[in-house]
Amino acid sequence: MGYHAKPCGLLEVKGYYTCLAEHMDRMVLIGFLVQEHRNMVLTDATPDGLLDQFEKYDPPQVDKWIEEKRGCKAAEGGHYLFILLDRPS
């Protein structure tokens, strides 16, 4: 969101954050989250591995708002509402 350039780290112990990571990956696939912002969430099974990722982290240089990235504009003072439905296949 542009408030900071720091990553978020999740220590992946016994698969605790697997569903959250999969959910964020799905958000990227359907266009609700840009990949660069998804990459700000780092995961590792060991504290040392997570700290190594923090040291190597390079913050993304992307637009703050999704609509700017896609070339969309909201009406002045307007907001977008996204409703996502997952239909069974």
Backbone bond lengths (Angstrom), bond angles and torsions (degrees), N, CA, C in turn:
res aa  C-N    CA-C-N  psi(-1)  N-CA   C-N-CA  omega(-1)  CA-C   N-CA-C  phi
1 M - - - 1.456 - - 1.525 111.39 -
2 G 1.298 116.96 -2.81 1.446 119.58 177.54 1.516 114.09 89.26
3 Y 1.316 118.15 2.97 1.460 120.32 179.76 1.516 111.72 -75.84
4 H 1.309 116.57 -30.23 1.455 121.51 178.78 1.519 108.40 -157.84
5 A 1.310 115.99 168.74 1.466 120.63 -179.66 1.521 111.16 -114.67
6 K 1.320 115.92 24.23 1.463 120.68 -176.56 1.526 110.64 -92.75
7 P 1.321 117.20 143.39 1.460 119.53 176.64 1.527 110.72 -78.50
8 C 1.304 115.21 166.79 1.454 122.32 173.10 1.522 106.19 -111.63
9 G 1.316 117.93 131.98 1.455 120.76 -178.20 1.513 112.22 -111.75
10 L 1.327 115.41 133.04 1.456 121.56 176.62 1.520 108.38 -117.16
11 L 1.315 115.93 119.97 1.464 120.56 176.94 1.527 107.00 -83.46
12 E 1.310 115.81 107.52 1.462 123.59 -173.24 1.531 110.35 -82.27
13 V 1.337 115.82 89.33 1.465 121.65 -179.15 1.528 108.79 -102.74
14 K 1.318 115.91 118.75 1.467 122.72 177.53 1.528 112.51 54.05
15 G 1.339 117.39 35.80 1.464 121.19 175.48 1.515 115.50 74.10
16 Y 1.340 117.43 16.24 1.463 120.96 -174.76 1.534 112.43 -58.42
17 Y 1.336 117.99 -39.51 1.459 121.49 -176.86 1.530 113.72 -100.57
18 T 1.318 117.56 9.91 1.464 120.71 -178.25 1.523 111.77 -58.43
19 C 1.317 117.73 -46.86 1.470 120.85 -178.90 1.524 111.41 -63.72
20 L 1.319 117.28 -38.56 1.461 120.39 178.25 1.527 110.47 -64.27
21 A 1.324 117.11 -44.62 1.466 120.94 178.96 1.526 110.61 -63.27
22 E 1.322 117.54 -42.07 1.469 120.99 178.07 1.523 110.85 -64.03
23 H 1.315 116.66 -38.81 1.468 120.63 178.13 1.532 110.52 -63.27
24 M 1.323 117.01 -44.34 1.469 119.76 178.42 1.524 110.94 -64.98
25 D 1.327 117.81 -37.05 1.469 120.74 176.43 1.526 110.68 -62.94
26 R 1.329 116.80 -40.66 1.471 120.48 177.19 1.522 110.53 -64.81
27 M 1.321 117.58 -38.74 1.466 121.05 177.52 1.530 110.67 -59.02
28 V 1.321 116.78 -37.44 1.465 120.86 176.85 1.523 109.66 -66.12
29 L 1.328 117.10 -45.18 1.467 121.40 -178.23 1.519 113.05 -59.96
30 I 1.327 116.95 -37.64 1.461 119.58 -178.10 1.532 112.34 -91.93
31 G 1.326 116.99 0.58 1.456 120.52 174.52 1.507 116.43 87.42
32 F 1.312 117.87 11.52 1.459 120.89 -179.76 1.524 112.35 -84.45
33 L 1.336 116.39 -19.23 1.456 123.08 -179.45 1.526 107.77 -137.98
34 V 1.318 117.42 134.79 1.463 119.04 178.58 1.528 109.35 -82.40
35 Q 1.324 115.51 147.36 1.469 121.40 -175.68 1.527 111.88 -56.98
36 E 1.327 117.16 -37.26 1.464 120.25 -179.14 1.522 111.65 -61.82
37 H 1.338 116.53 -36.92 1.465 119.35 177.72 1.524 110.74 -74.56
38 R 1.323 117.13 -35.09 1.470 120.64 176.05 1.525 110.81 -61.46
39 N 1.331 115.35 -37.32 1.462 120.17 -178.86 1.528 112.95 -67.18
40 M 1.321 117.49 -11.33 1.458 120.77 178.21 1.527 111.76 -76.07
41 V 1.333 117.14 -14.29 1.459 121.42 178.68 1.528 107.65 -97.72
42 L 1.318 115.34 107.69 1.457 122.03 -176.64 1.518 109.57 -97.31
43 T 1.324 116.42 141.85 1.463 120.22 177.21 1.521 109.86 -132.88
44 D 1.316 114.92 148.11 1.455 120.82 175.13 1.524 107.92 -160.53
45 A 1.323 115.85 155.53 1.463 121.31 -178.95 1.524 112.47 -83.94
46 T 1.351 117.17 -12.28 1.464 119.66 -178.85 1.529 110.14 -127.64
47 P 1.321 116.93 147.04 1.463 119.68 176.74 1.538 111.89 -58.47
48 D 1.334 117.12 -42.06 1.468 120.05 179.87 1.516 111.64 -61.91
49 G 1.331 117.05 -41.51 1.459 120.95 178.55 1.517 111.85 -63.58
50 L 1.326 116.62 -39.94 1.456 120.91 178.63 1.526 110.84 -67.32
51 L 1.319 117.42 -42.23 1.464 120.90 177.64 1.531 111.55 -64.49
52 D 1.329 117.19 -36.43 1.471 120.58 175.62 1.526 110.75 -62.06
53 Q 1.332 116.37 -40.89 1.468 119.45 177.90 1.527 110.79 -64.53
54 F 1.331 116.77 -38.50 1.469 119.75 177.39 1.529 110.96 -60.25
55 E 1.324 116.25 -42.79 1.467 120.15 -178.79 1.527 111.87 -64.85
56 K 1.325 117.51 -34.19 1.469 122.25 -177.75 1.524 112.60 -89.50
57 Y 1.307 118.19 -5.81 1.462 123.10 -173.20 1.520 112.09 -63.87
58 D 1.325 115.33 133.53 1.462 123.07 175.21 1.530 106.74 -123.94
59 P 1.334 118.87 114.35 1.467 120.41 -174.46 1.528 112.01 -64.05
60 P 1.340 116.68 146.81 1.464 120.51 -179.86 1.523 111.58 -72.19
61 Q 1.306 115.19 152.80 1.462 122.13 174.66 1.522 107.30 -114.45
62 V 1.322 116.05 83.22 1.461 121.17 -178.31 1.517 109.52 -130.94
63 D 1.348 114.80 165.15 1.455 120.05 176.38 1.519 110.01 -61.21
64 K 1.314 115.05 146.30 1.458 121.36 -178.02 1.532 111.27 -68.42
65 W 1.314 117.10 -39.43 1.463 120.81 -173.69 1.514 110.62 -109.97
66 I 1.311 116.19 140.99 1.457 122.04 -178.80 1.526 111.19 -59.44
67 E 1.336 117.65 -41.63 1.462 118.99 -177.10 1.528 112.04 -63.53
68 E 1.333 118.48 -30.45 1.460 120.71 176.08 1.518 110.08 -67.31
69 K 1.322 117.16 -38.39 1.462 121.54 179.14 1.524 110.29 -66.58
70 R 1.318 117.37 -35.76 1.461 121.98 -177.75 1.523 113.03 -91.50
71 G 1.323 118.28 -5.58 1.455 120.75 -179.39 1.521 113.25 80.22
72 C 1.331 118.48 19.19 1.460 122.35 178.88 1.521 108.81 -95.61
73 K 1.318 116.06 155.43 1.452 120.04 176.08 1.518 108.70 -136.32
74 A 1.324 115.68 135.00 1.462 120.38 175.02 1.520 108.23 -84.76
75 A 1.320 116.11 155.11 1.456 119.69 174.61 1.524 108.19 -61.14
76 E 1.320 116.13 153.30 1.465 119.41 -176.67 1.527 109.68 -55.14
77 G 1.317 115.28 125.14 1.458 120.95 -178.69 1.520 113.43 77.15
78 G 1.345 117.52 1.41 1.460 121.11 -176.73 1.512 112.43 -86.91
79 H 1.288 115.39 168.02 1.455 122.46 178.99 1.514 108.44 -135.60
80 Y 1.305 115.51 158.36 1.459 121.11 175.67 1.516 109.34 -99.20
81 L 1.303 115.45 146.88 1.461 121.53 173.38 1.521 106.46 -123.86
82 F 1.307 116.46 121.33 1.459 121.29 178.40 1.520 108.28 -107.03
83 I 1.320 115.57 127.72 1.458 120.85 174.33 1.511 106.01 -118.96
84 L 1.320 116.12 119.97 1.454 121.59 -176.84 1.522 108.92 -110.57
85 L 1.311 115.37 123.76 1.453 120.65 178.21 1.508 108.99 -114.11
86 D 1.295 116.74 131.91 1.447 121.96 177.83 1.522 107.43 -103.44
87 R 1.316 116.01 107.00 1.458 120.20 -179.14 1.516 110.21 -87.25
88 P 1.325 116.35 140.02 1.468 118.01 176.89 1.530 110.13 -66.22
89 S 1.330 116.43 144.47 1.466 118.98 -179.51 1.508 111.74 -94.49
